[in-house]
Amino acid sequence: IKSLKKLEVRECATFCALPSMHLLKSLTISDYDGLNTIGDLPKLETLHVYGSGNGVPQWMLGLSQLETLYLYSFSEDISLGGHWQCLPKLRRLWLSKFPNLKSLVDVNNITPQQNETTCPTDAQQQIACLSKLEMLTIISCPTLHLPQDLSDHFRGKITRV
């Protein structure tokens, strides 16, 4: 298992931990309600996460080598803002079927795990954290509002369906 480069975990209700896999480059996870521990994935470049009742997984924020992130079907009221500094190499972001997602930047909802030194509190700072982003695809996110600053910053890089 330590030599895997691609892993897909689907509909495994009893799957609660993912060990360290130093060569893993691509990971797909769906129905991951029980997954709460993830080992070191230093080479992970692509992550597909299919919705869960638990929201966007916090362990995702430790994946500093991530270049491509696909997030699908999260129905709860969530915010993605304030976390982008954890993904400095992110180049492609797909958001699909987030009926309640309101913003990609959020200066009002800093979690207990975050503070002003680790989490940019200004929308401009959060947008700057996405400086490597080459493509932003938004599909079926009817409540998502893109601030003018974000639209201007990513002019020509955003596809909205």
C-alpha positions in Angstrom: 0.0 0.0 0.0 2.9 2.4 0.6 3.9 2.3 -3.1 0.5 3.2 -4.5 0.3 6.3 -6.7 -3.5 6.4 -7.2 -6.2 5.3 -4.7 -10.0 5.4 -4.9 -12.1 4.8 -1.7 -15.8 4.6 -2.4 -18.7 3.8 -0.1 -16.6 2.3 2.8 -18.6 3.3 5.9 -16.1 1.6 8.2 -13.1 3.3 6.6 -11.8 5.6 9.4 -8.1 6.1 8.8 -5.8 6.5 5.8 -2.2 5.6 6.5 0.8 7.6 5.3 1.5 7.0 1.7 4.6 8.9 0.5 4.2 8.1 -3.2 0.4 8.7 -3.6 -0.3 11.3 -6.2 -4.1 11.0 -6.7 -6.8 10.3 -4.2 -10.6 9.9 -4.7 -12.8 9.6 -1.6 -16.6 9.4 -1.5 -19.0 8.6 1.4 -16.3 9.2 3.9 -18.3 10.0 7.0 -16.1 7.7 9.1 -12.7 9.0 7.9 -11.3 11.3 10.5 -7.6 10.5 10.4 -5.3 10.8 7.4 -1.6 10.1 7.3 1.2 12.0 5.6 0.6 12.4 1.8 3.5 14.6 0.8 3.2 13.9 -3.0 -0.5 14.2 -3.3 -1.3 16.4 -6.3 -4.9 15.6 -7.2 -7.8 15.1 -4.7 -11.5 14.3 -5.6 -13.9 14.5 -2.6 -17.5 13.6 -3.0 -19.9 15.1 -0.4 -20.5 14.0 3.1 -22.7 15.0 5.9 -19.6 16.2 7.8 -18.7 19.0 5.4 -15.4 19.6 3.7 -12.8 17.5 5.5 -10.4 19.4 7.7 -7.5 17.0 6.9 -7.6 18.4 3.4 -6.0 21.6 4.6 -2.7 19.9 5.3 -2.1 18.9 1.7 0.4 21.6 0.8 1.4 19.9 -2.5 -2.1 19.7 -3.9 -2.4 21.1 -7.4 -5.9 20.0 -8.4 -8.9 19.9 -6.1 -12.4 18.6 -7.1 -15.2 19.0 -4.5 -18.6 17.6 -5.4 -22.0 17.5 -3.7 -21.9 19.2 -0.4 -25.4 20.1 0.7 -24.7 21.7 4.1 -24.2 25.4 4.6 -20.4 25.7 4.4 -17.7 28.3 3.7 -14.4 27.6 2.0 -12.9 30.9 2.9 -9.9 31.3 5.2 -8.3 28.0 4.2 -6.6 28.8 0.9 -3.2 29.6 2.5 -3.0 25.9 3.3 -3.0 25.0 -0.5 -0.2 27.2 -1.9 0.3 25.2 -5.1 -3.4 24.9 -6.1 -3.7 25.4 -9.8 -7.1 23.9 -10.6 -10.3 24.1 -8.5 -13.6 22.5 -9.4 -16.7 23.1 -7.2 -19.8 21.2 -8.2 -23.2 20.9 -6.6 -22.8 23.2 -3.6 -26.4 24.5 -3.3 -25.5 26.5 -0.1 -22.0 27.7 -0.8 -22.0 31.4 -0.5 -18.4 32.5 -0.8 -14.8 31.5 -1.6 -13.5 34.1 0.8 -14.7 34.5 4.3 -13.5 37.1 6.8 -16.3 36.5 9.4 -16.1 32.8 10.2 -12.6 32.0 11.6 -12.8 28.6 13.3 -11.1 27.8 16.7 -8.3 26.0 14.8 -7.5 29.2 13.0 -6.4 32.5 14.2 -5.4 35.8 12.6 -1.7 34.8 12.3 -2.5 31.6 10.4 -5.6 32.6 8.6 -5.8 35.7 6.4 -8.8 37.8 7.6 -8.9 40.1 4.7 -10.6 39.1 1.4 -7.7 40.5 -0.6 -5.2 38.4 1.4 -7.3 35.2 0.9 -7.6 35.9 -2.9 -3.8 36.4 -3.0 -3.4 32.9 -1.5 -4.8 31.5 -4.8 -2.2 33.2 -6.9 -1.2 30.0 -8.7 -4.8 29.2 -9.7 -5.1 28.8 -13.4 -8.6 27.4 -13.6 -11.7 27.8 -11.4 -14.8 25.8 -12.5 -18.1 26.3 -10.7 -21.0 24.0 -11.5 -24.5 24.1 -9.8 -23.5 26.5 -7.0 -26.6 28.8 -7.2 -25.9 30.8 -4.0 -22.2 31.4 -4.7 -21.3 35.0 -4.9 -18.0 35.9 -6.4 -16.9 39.3 -5.1 -15.7 41.8 -7.8 -12.2 41.6 -6.5 -12.2 37.8 -7.1 -13.8 38.1 -10.5 -11.2 40.7 -11.5 -8.3 38.7 -10.1 -9.3 35.6 -12.0 -10.5 37.2 -15.2 -10.5 34.6 -18.0 -9.8 31.7 -15.5 -13.4 31.2 -14.3 -15.9 28.9 -15.9 -19.4 29.0 -14.4 -22.1 26.6 -15.4 
